[in-house]
Amino acid sequence: MTPAARVQASIEILDDILSGAPVEKALTGWARRSRFAGSKDRAAIRDHVFDALRCRRSFAAYGGSETGRGLMIGAVRSAEGNLADVFTGARYAPAQVTEAEKGRAFQTDAERLDIPEWLWPSFQAALKDEAEPAANSLQSRAPVHLRVNLAKADLPQAMQSLSDDGIQTHPHPACDTALEVTEGARRISHSQAYANGIVELQDAASQAVIAALELRPAMRVLDYCAGGGGKTLALAARAQDVQVFAHDANPDRMRDLPARTKRAGAEVTILTTDQVADQAPFDVVLIDVPCSGSGSWRRAPAGKWALTPDGLDTLTQTQASIMRNAAPLVAEKGVFVYATCSMLTAENDGIVDDFLSRHPSWHCGFRKTWLVSEGTDGFYSAHLTRD
Ligand SMILES: C[S@@+](CC[C@H](N)C(=O)[O-])C[C@H]1O[C@@H](n2cnc3c(N)ncnc32)[C@H](O)[C@@H]1O
C-alpha cells in the first residue's frame, strides 16, 4: 500500500471508532476485509490510528472536524507535513483537501493538551506543575519496556540474548529489572528470550510497584486483582521462596496465567473467590484495582475519551469496596498494598485517605506516584500496616 492509501485506510477505521466501534474490533475488521494489506501496512495503519486517538482533540482542531478525515488532516498539519503529498485524490488515496477544511486555533489548554475538558481541573489539581508535561507525554507513543526474570538471567545476559535476535535495549532507571527497547520491538514475541521466559513485556513502573515491596522468605503473598498476572509473575520472580497466590473476581482474566507461570519457571497458586478467605491471612495483599487507566492512556488512548464523571465515580466506589473487602485478608502484622495505573487524586490518595479515616488502626507508611512524564506509565502505590 502507498503511504496515502494507508492514511485512507486509517480514516475509515477512525470513522468506525468514532461511531462507537471498539478500537481492536475496528482494526481487525478492516484487516479481515483487506487481505491485500501486508503486516507492515497493518502496523503503519495501527500507528496512525493510535496516534490520532491520543491526539483526538488537538488533531480535530488542526484538521477542522472530529471525523476520521479531520483527524488525519490534523495529524499531517500537526507534523508540519505536506497535505498535497498525501491527500492527492489518486486511486486509494484520500481526496484533496478543500478550502473549507481549515484548521482552527485551540480554544482551551485542555484541547491543546488532549485532555477531556471536564477532567482538566482534576488533572491539574492532582499533578500541579507536572500536569502539562504529563498531558504532553500522553500525546506520544509509550516506550516498550521489558521485565527481566532474574530467576532465569541477569540483565547483561538478557540484553545479549535479545540483541542476538535484533532487539536492542538499555536498562531503565525506574527498576533494576527493567529494560527499555530502543530497536526491534516488533521482534520481541518471536525472540528466544521471550520464548524461554527470560523477559516479559511490562512497563517499568509496574515493575517498580513490585520492587518497592519488602518480601521475606516464607511469606504468603496474595495478588487479589491479578488480571493477566503481570504483577503476580513479577512477585513470583522477585523472591523464589515466597508463596504467591493469584485471585481475580473475573477468573477468565487469569486464563493465560498458568502457561505464563510455567514459561517463567515460577509457582503460583490460583484461588477462586470461594477459596480466598479460607487461605487467609496473607503477609502481603496487593490490590491493583480497576481504574481509569489515566497513567496508561498512551497505550490505550480510547480510555481517555471514554471516561466520564459518572464512570470515574463508579470506579472510585469499586476501588473503595475492594479495599474494604480485601483488608480482612491481611495478617495482623501484614502489609496491605493499594495500586492503580492512574494519576488522579480521586483514585489514589482520595481512596487511601478515606479508608484510613474510617479504619483508624491502619497507617500508611509508603506512598508514591510514578509520573508518565518521567518515562514510565503513570502509577500510584500505597503500603498500609496496622498498629
Ligand atoms: C488493573 S487490573 C489488574 C492488572 C494486573 N494486576 C496486572 O498487573 O496485569 C484490575 C483487575 O481487578 C479485577 N477486579 C475487578 N473487581 C474486582 C473485585 N471486586 N475483586 C477482585 N478483583 C476485581 C478485574 O477483573 C481486573 O482484572
The ligand as an SDF file (V2000), in Angstrom:
LIG
                    3D

 27 29  0  0  0  0  0  0  0  0999 V2000
   -5.9020   -3.2090   36.8630 C   0  0  0  0  0  0  0  0  0  0  0  0
   -6.4920   -4.7800   36.5540 S   0  0  0  0  0  0  0  0  0  0  0  0
   -5.2330   -5.7950   37.1930 C   0  0  0  0  0  0  0  0  0  0  0  0
   -3.9720   -5.8520   36.3680 C   0  0  0  0  0  0  0  0  0  0  0  0
   -2.9870   -6.8990   36.8440 C   0  0  0  0  0  0  0  0  0  0  0  0
   -2.7050   -6.7870   38.2610 N   0  0  0  0  0  0  0  0  0  0  0  0
   -1.6650   -6.8640   36.0700 C   0  0  0  0  0  0  0  0  0  0  0  0
   -0.6380   -6.3950   36.5970 O   0  0  0  0  0  0  0  0  0  0  0  0
   -1.6630   -7.3390   34.9240 O   0  0  0  0  0  0  0  0  0  0  0  0
   -7.7610   -4.9520   37.7520 C   0  0  0  0  0  0  0  0  0  0  0  0
   -8.3560   -6.3290   37.8850 C   0  0  0  0  0  0  0  0  0  0  0  0
   -9.2420   -6.3050   39.0010 O   0  0  0  0  0  0  0  0  0  0  0  0
  -10.2700   -7.2460   38.7690 C   0  0  0  0  0  0  0  0  0  0  0  0
  -11.3990   -6.9420   39.6750 N   0  0  0  0  0  0  0  0  0  0  0  0
  -12.4460   -6.1160   39.4920 C   0  0  0  0  0  0  0  0  0  0  0  0
  -13.2480   -6.1150   40.5750 N   0  0  0  0  0  0  0  0  0  0  0  0
  -12.7030   -6.9590   41.4700 C   0  0  0  0  0  0  0  0  0  0  0  0
  -13.0610   -7.3930   42.7780 C   0  0  0  0  0  0  0  0  0  0  0  0
  -14.1440   -6.9310   43.3680 N   0  0  0  0  0  0  0  0  0  0  0  0
  -12.2600   -8.2720   43.3880 N   0  0  0  0  0  0  0  0  0  0  0  0
  -11.1280   -8.7430   42.7890 C   0  0  0  0  0  0  0  0  0  0  0  0
  -10.7450   -8.3740   41.5510 N   0  0  0  0  0  0  0  0  0  0  0  0
  -11.5110   -7.4930   40.9000 C   0  0  0  0  0  0  0  0  0  0  0  0
  -10.5730   -7.0810   37.3030 C   0  0  0  0  0  0  0  0  0  0  0  0
  -11.1950   -8.2380   36.7710 O   0  0  0  0  0  0  0  0  0  0  0  0
   -9.1820   -6.8070   36.7120 C   0  0  0  0  0  0  0  0  0  0  0  0
   -8.6240   -7.9800   36.1980 O   0  0  0  0  0  0  0  0  0  0  0  0
  1  2  1  0
  2  3  1  0
  2 10  1  0
  3  4  1  0
  4  5  1  0
  5  6  1  0
  5  7  1  0
  7  8  2  0
  7  9  1  0
 10 11  1  0
 11 12  1  0
 11 26  1  0
 12 13  1  0
 13 14  1  0
 13 24  1  0
 14 15  1  0
 14 23  1  0
 15 16  2  0
 16 17  1  0
 17 18  1  0
 17 23  2  0
 18 19  1  0
 18 20  2  0
 20 21  1  0
 21 22  2  0
 22 23  1  0
 24 25  1  0
 24 26  1  0
 26 27  1  0
M  CHG  2   2   1   9  -1
M  END
$$$$
